[in-house]
């Protein structure tokens, strides 16, 4: 091959080599960027986000009424809290103080009266049942289930400061089904958490009435004027 021929052939061979190496890369620039971003974590979303969020959230305390998990409140009956516009607001948990007094006991039945007193200094109303839950001495939940008694029917009660409403509680003291027949049928509660009607925060009252059998079933009447 003559020198001029060699000079012409060399650029051709170099160009062919460049084309061959370009065809060996199957992805474009978008694919390469996507592969890079998927292979490495985003700088705006650190891997410790979940752990940091968990550690920064305050832990619930046993003294916080709203942190007690045992009390639950189902929706109130239809027509609950029929307060007219401009009338008294419902009684909020922060405006109420609870108390529990034991009643008669006979043939395996136990009774108590749950009272809510308006200590907030403003006129407010109560309508319905609210929620209940039993709590053990160590703060753990004790089996409990509220059973709403529909007679007498719920009625709106207007409370002046210092006035109160009350509800009757009824439960069994005899083991049922697979509950043990010797010893305690269920763990003994230390407190009763109470959610007033249409509220979400709970207040707490001391429970001294022993275990609640039948898996913690407690019948409750609607609140009425005390």
N, C-alpha and C positions, 0 to 999 in steps of 0.2 A: 504494500500500500504506500502510495506516495505521500509526502508530507502534507500537501494540500488536502488530500483525501482524509488523512488522520485528523486534521484541524476541523473538518466538517463533521466527522463522525463523533468526536468527543462531546460537543454540545448536545447532539441527539441522544447519546447514551445517558448523559446527566439528566436531561429532561425526562426520559423514560423512568429513571430511578426515582425522581421526585413524584411522578404520577403514581407509581407503584406503592410508595410509602403512604401517600394520602389515602388511597383506597383501603388500606389496612385498618383505618380508624372508622368504625361504623357509626359513631354518634356525633351529633353536632354540638355546638356550644351550649344549647339549652339542656341537652342530655347530660353533659359533663357537669354543669352547674347543679342539676338535680341530684346527680350521683354524689357530688361533694356535700351538698346540704343534707342528704339522707344519711351519709356516713358519719357526719359529725353533728353534735347537738347544737341547736340554735343558741346564740349568745343571749337572746332575750328571754329564753325559757331554760333556766338552769335546772339540772337534774335534781337539785335539792329543794325545788319549790314546794312539793307536797310535804316533805319533812319539816321545812321551815314554817309552813302554815300551821302544821299540827303543833309544833313546839311553841308558836306564838299565841295560840288560842288559850285563854285562861281555863284552868281546870275547874270543874264544878265543885262547890263546897257543900258539906252536909247542912250548913246553916242557911243556904240560899233556898228559899221556898220554891222558886221557879225551876230549880235544878232537880227536885225530887221526882224520880221517874214513875213512882207507883200510882199517882193520881191521874186519872183520865176523865175527860168530860165529853160525853156524846152531845150532839146538837140538841137544843131544847125543843119541846113540843111546838107544833105549828102555832103561830101567834105569840111566840115568846117575846117578852119585854115590849108590849104594845104601848110604849111611851109616846105621847103625842108631842109634836114639835113645840118646843118651848117649855115642855114639862121637865120634871126632875130626870136626871141621868140615872142609869143603872148604878148600883153599888159596886165599886171596884174593890179588888182584893185589899189594896192598901188602906181602904176606908173601913174594913171590917175586922172584928176580933172574934175568934171561934172558941167555943167551950163545949164540953161533952159531959153529960151527967147520966149515970147508970139508972136503968129502970127496973121493972119487975123481971124475975127469972123463974121459969116454971117448965117442967117436963122437957128439958133439953132446949128451951128457947131463951134467948137473951134479947133485951131491949135497951135502948139508950136514946137520949134526946140530944141532937146536935143543934146548937144555937149559934147564930151569927148576929153580932151586935154592931150597929152603926156607930163607929167611934171617929168618923172622919170630919164631923162638924158641919156637913152639908146634907140636905134632904136628898135621898136617893131611893131607887126602887129595886126590888128583888122579884124574879119570876122564874119558876122552874126548879130544877134539881141540882145542877152543877155536877161535879165529879168527886169521887172518893178513891182513896188508896191507902193500904196498910204498909207500914214501914217497920222493920226490925230494929233492935237495939243498936246494931252496927251500921244502920243506914241503908241496908239492903231491902229490896222489895219483898213483901210477904204476899202469897197468893191472895188476891182480892178481886171481886167482881161486883159492881153495883147493879142492883135490880130495881128499876123504878116502879113504884106502885102508883097506878093511875087513878086511885080514889083515896082521898078527894082530889079533884082535878086542880091543876096549877092555877093560881090567881096572882095577879100583880099586887104586891104589898109595898106601900110607900112608907119609908122609914124616916122619921125625924131623928136628929142626933140623939143617941142614947136608946133608941128603940131597937127591937130585935125581931128576927124571924127564927123559926125552929122547924126541924124535920125529925121524924121518928125513924130510928134504925132498928132493924130486926135481923137476927142471924141465929144459926143453930150451934149447939154445943155438943152434938153427937156425931161421931164419925160416920162418913157416908162412903159407899163404894169401896175403893181400894185404900182408903185412909186407915191408918193403924187404929185398932180398937183398944190398945193399951198405951198409956202415956198420952201425949198430946196428938190431936188429930192433924194439926198444922202448927208451924212455928208461932210463938207468942209475939204479937206486935207490941211495939213501944209507943208508936205514934200513928195518928190518922191524919193523912194529908187531905185537904179539902179545897176544891176549886169552886168558888162561887159561880152561880149561873152566868153564862155568857162571858166568862173570864178565862184567861189562860194561866195566870199565876196562881200558886197554891199557898194556903196558910196551913199551919200545923197545930194539932191539939194532942194532948197526952192521952194514950190509950191504956187503960188499966183493967179491961174487961176480959182478958185471957184470949185463948185461941179462937179463931173463927172457922168452924168446920164447914163441910160441904164445899171445900176448895175456895174458901173465902167469900162465899156469896153473902152479900149484905143487901137486904131490902131497905129502900128509903122512900119516904113520902115526899111530896113536893113541899118546899118551904111555905110556911104560913105564919101569920102574925103570932108572935109569942105572947 
